[in-house]
Amino acid sequence: MPTAALVSFRLGGSDGVSIEAEKWAGALGRLGWHVITVAGSGPVDTRLDGLAMDATAPPSRRELIDALDPADLVVVENLCSLPLNPRAAALVASVCAGRPTVLHHHDLPWQRPHLAHLPPPPDDPLWAHVTINELSRHELAEHGILATTIYNSFDPDPVTADGGGVRRALGIPLGTRLLLQPTRALARKNVAGGLALAAAVGGTYWLLGPAEDGYGPELDRLVAGARCPVLLGGGTGAGAGSDAGAGSGAGAPTIADAYAACDAVLLPSTWEGFGNPSVESATYRRPLAIGPYPVAAELSAFGFRWFDSADPVRLGAWLDDPDSELLDHNQRVAREHFNLADLPARLAAVIEGLPAHFG
């Protein structure tokens, strides 16, 4: 059985990269691969602290070579894409040079204003590049790097929770509109926009994830000035979610809990590499109000029927008179175009296309 090594800053958490990496691990397993994980943090097979985003020094070359030695294929999850630890990224690229490797790009440096001056990801004749959207694929092509797009994948019939029970546990009466933003709190997540929309439709705003990258003081300021009730995480801390960061311990709501309990989903972001709630909301049969970030337009072209996060009137009207046909339609689109069952075949095509592919 061949072995594939998944490598990243962190794995096994509830951030978007970890979630998609876990799906890739499952798909590789279904293709007959044994999967090992290597990261700077998280519940992984080999932990190399120097790979973490905030590491002060990279791991030694020998440590990384030893960690990857069992692997016939290396899959680098965003570590060489977004230069949050440039020395570790350079080391990974060097060690993977001349060996079959897939670079799975969730973000690219120029997609973050403060990193726009940095060079594109590394390349090698034995590597394949995979993006999670067409926008990134075209941008890589402009830098001379050919890539394949594999959109994030989802179970179109996920396990659901008891929405009423979850609401009771959260202290939210059944007659109260609950608007879920299943993200972390960062500037690009536009918490202010989510709060404004929840207030405009007379609902309670629920932010599932924690503040990161120093955003805590701004989140505190926004919550203090909110014109609607606010629920953070599980009511006492950060909850686990599709893009919401790690949970706050035992009893923290799962993403299934959150979707079951809410009346609508908010994704008012100004930038997302994908934005998993865009499709998750469809699989969990909840209406979505979404912001105008570039990849949202790309996903919308598949036929989703979404609400504009800056237009509370239309969302409010739907909440006054819900139409299950909209939910049926969006779930069909998710099933047809973003189905987790199709991921193994899509990955197999990429692996078979490697210069040293595996038959």
Solvent accessible surface area in square Angstrom, and as a share of the most:
residue,aa,sasa,rsa
1,M,174,0.78
2,P,49,0.31
3,T,15,0.09
4,A,0,0.00
5,A,0,0.00
6,L,2,0.01
7,V,0,0.00
8,S,1,0.01
9,F,5,0.02
10,R,71,0.26
11,L,6,0.03
12,G,47,0.45
13,G,35,0.34
14,S,25,0.16
15,D,9,0.05
16,G,19,0.18
17,V,27,0.15
18,S,3,0.02
19,I,34,0.17
20,E,4,0.02
21,A,2,0.02
22,E,120,0.54
23,K,36,0.15
24,W,7,0.02
25,A,25,0.19
26,G,30,0.29
27,A,0,0.00
28,L,1,0.01
29,G,40,0.38
30,R,141,0.51
31,L,62,0.31
32,G,33,0.32
33,W,19,0.07
34,H,91,0.41
35,V,33,0.19
36,I,25,0.13
37,T,30,0.18
38,V,1,0.00
39,A,0,0.00
40,G,1,0.01
41,S,35,0.22
42,G,32,0.31
43,P,113,0.71
44,V,29,0.16
45,D,100,0.52
46,T,47,0.28
47,R,147,0.54
48,L,18,0.09
49,D,91,0.47
50,G,10,0.09
51,L,0,0.00
52,A,15,0.12
53,M,74,0.33
54,D,123,0.64
55,A,30,0.23
56,T,132,0.77
57,A,55,0.42
58,P,35,0.22
59,P,11,0.07
60,S,57,0.36
61,R,118,0.43
62,R,145,0.53
63,E,82,0.37
64,L,0,0.00
65,I,51,0.26
66,D,78,0.41
67,A,11,0.08
68,L,0,0.00
69,D,107,0.56
70,P,78,0.49
71,A,9,0.07
72,D,62,0.32
73,L,1,0.00
74,V,0,0.00
75,V,2,0.01
76,V,2,0.01
77,E,0,0.00
78,N,8,0.04
79,L,0,0.00
80,C,9,0.05
81,S,4,0.03
82,L,4,0.02
83,P,27,0.17
84,L,60,0.30
85,N,10,0.05
86,P,82,0.51
87,R,148,0.54
88,A,0,0.00
89,A,14,0.11
90,A,65,0.50
91,L,24,0.12
92,V,1,0.00
93,A,16,0.12
94,S,51,0.33
95,V,17,0.10
96,C,1,0.01
97,A,58,0.45
98,G,50,0.48
99,R,51,0.19
100,P,22,0.14
101,T,0,0.00
102,V,3,0.01
103,L,3,0.01
104,H,1,0.00
105,H,1,0.00
106,H,11,0.05
107,D,14,0.07
108,L,1,0.00
109,P,1,0.01
110,W,53,0.19
111,Q,20,0.09
112,R,37,0.13
113,P,123,0.77
114,H,125,0.56
115,L,18,0.09
116,A,53,0.41
117,H,146,0.65
118,L,51,0.25
119,P,96,0.61
120,P,48,0.30
121,P,8,0.05
122,P,47,0.30
123,D,79,0.41
124,D,24,0.13
125,P,116,0.73
126,L,45,0.22
127,W,19,0.07
128,A,20,0.16
129,H,8,0.04
130,V,0,0.00
131,T,0,0.00
132,I,5,0.03
133,N,0,0.00
134,E,49,0.22
135,L,53,0.27
136,S,2,0.01
137,R,69,0.25
138,H,96,0.43
139,E,35,0.16
140,L,0,0.00
141,A,47,0.37
142,E,143,0.64
143,H,87,0.39
144,G,62,0.60
145,I,8,0.04
146,L,154,0.77
147,A,19,0.14
148,T,66,0.39
149,T,28,0.17
150,I,6,0.03
151,Y,33,0.13
152,N,10,0.05
153,S,2,0.01
154,F,8,0.03
155,D,67,0.35
156,P,13,0.08
157,D,84,0.43
158,P,23,0.14
159,V,129,0.74
160,T,93,0.54
161,A,33,0.26
162,D,93,0.48
163,G,16,0.15
164,G,20,0.19
165,G,22,0.21
166,V,20,0.11
167,R,12,0.04
168,R,162,0.59
169,A,91,0.71
170,L,29,0.14
171,G,59,0.56
172,I,19,0.10
173,P,86,0.54
174,L,128,0.64
175,G,80,0.77
176,T,42,0.24
177,R,58,0.21
178,L,0,0.00
179,L,0,0.00
180,L,0,0.00
181,Q,0,0.00
182,P,0,0.00
183,T,0,0.00
184,R,24,0.09
185,A,0,0.00
186,L,13,0.06
187,A,80,0.62
188,R,45,0.16
189,K,1,0.00
190,N,47,0.24
191,V,0,0.00
192,A,49,0.38
193,G,21,0.20
194,G,0,0.00
195,L,12,0.06
196,A,49,0.38
197,L,5,0.02
198,A,0,0.00
199,A,19,0.15
200,A,59,0.46
201,V,11,0.06
202,G,62,0.59
203,G,3,0.03
204,T,7,0.04
205,Y,0,0.00
206,W,0,0.00
207,L,0,0.00
208,L,0,0.00
209,G,5,0.05
210,P,37,0.23
211,A,34,0.27
212,E,45,0.20
213,D,136,0.70
214,G,71,0.68
215,Y,30,0.11
216,G,24,0.23
217,P,103,0.65
218,E,60,0.27
219,L,14,0.07
220,D,96,0.50
221,R,146,0.53
222,L,22,0.11
223,V,44,0.25
224,A,91,0.71
225,G,57,0.55
226,A,30,0.23
227,R,184,0.67
228,C,18,0.11
229,P,88,0.55
230,V,41,0.24
231,L,20,0.10
232,L,62,0.31
233,G,1,0.01
234,G,27,0.26
235,G,43,0.41
236,T,140,0.82
237,G,26,0.25
238,A,21,0.16
239,G,0,0.00
240,A,25,0.19
241,G,4,0.04
242,S,2,0.01
243,D,12,0.06
244,A,0,0.00
245,G,4,0.04
246,A,68,0.53
247,G,34,0.33
248,S,59,0.38
249,G,54,0.52
250,A,115,0.89
251,G,82,0.79
252,A,23,0.18
253,P,10,0.06
254,T,70,0.41
255,I,38,0.19
256,A,19,0.15
257,D,32,0.17
258,A,0,0.00
259,Y,1,0.00
260,A,15,0.12
261,A,2,0.01
262,C,4,0.03
263,D,49,0.25
264,A,0,0.00
265,V,0,0.00
266,L,0,0.00
267,L,0,0.00
268,P,2,0.01
269,S,0,0.00
270,T,83,0.48
271,W,32,0.11
272,E,7,0.03
273,G,7,0.07
274,F,5,0.02
275,G,6,0.06
276,N,8,0.04
277,P,1,0.00
278,S,0,0.00
279,V,0,0.00
280,E,16,0.07
281,S,1,0.01
282,A,3,0.02
283,T,6,0.03
284,Y,29,0.11
285,R,74,0.27
286,R,63,0.23
287,P,2,0.01
288,L,1,0.01
289,A,0,0.00
290,I,15,0.08
291,G,3,0.03
292,P,125,0.78
293,Y,2,0.01
294,P,71,0.45
295,V,0,0.00
296,A,6,0.05
297,A,72,0.56
298,E,37,0.17
299,L,0,0.00
300,S,45,0.29
301,A,89,0.69
302,F,61,0.25
303,G,32,0.31
304,F,12,0.05
305,R,110,0.40
306,W,31,0.11
307,F,9,0.04
308,D,71,0.37
309,S,14,0.09
310,A,87,0.67
311,D,44,0.23
312,P,41,0.26
313,V,114,0.66
314,R,126,0.46
315,L,0,0.00
316,G,11,0.10
317,A,57,0.44
318,W,29,0.10
319,L,22,0.11
320,D,106,0.55
321,D,113,0.58
322,P,86,0.54
323,D,69,0.36
324,S,67,0.43
325,E,75,0.34
326,L,20,0.10
327,L,22,0.11
328,D,50,0.26
329,H,32,0.14
330,N,4,0.02
331,Q,26,0.12
332,R,131,0.48
333,V,12,0.07
334,A,2,0.01
335,R,94,0.34
336,E,121,0.54
337,H,55,0.25
338,F,1,0.00
339,N,23,0.12
340,L,45,0.22
341,A,80,0.62
342,D,54,0.28
343,L,2,0.01
344,P,18,0.11
345,A,71,0.55
346,R,81,0.30
347,L,3,0.02
348,A,19,0.15
349,A,65,0.50
350,V,13,0.08
351,I,8,0.04
352,E,102,0.46
353,G,61,0.59
354,L,4,0.02
355,P,86,0.54
356,A,46,0.35
357,H,101,0.45
358,F,56,0.23
359,G,117,1.13
